[in-house]
Amino acid sequence: MAKYGGGSGLAVDFGAGKSPVPLELARLGYMTHVVDPDQLNSEYSNEWQWVDYGPWDIQTHKAGMEDRLFDENALGVAVSVSVIE
């Protein structure tokens, strides 16, 4: 599947919480990650008590957007919907 913008097929939603955005990014064919520093102790939960994004092959990371999780120039799409801190 061709990716929008002709860039990398990697998409990240920073601070996703309970959001349909990562699901849509995955549906569009992006290898999608969620980065959220406020996850609770559960492996998949976050401040919104969202469940495992795993069934959509979305990886979740307990980290902030300032943490270096991805190689430089690796991201094709980076979103943060009302979460700029």
Buried (B, 14 or more C-beta within 10 A) or exposed (E): EEBEEEEBBBBBBBBBBEBEBBBBBBEBEBBBBBBBBEBEEEEBBBEEEBEEBEEEEBBBBBBBBEEEEBEEEEBBBBBBEEBEE
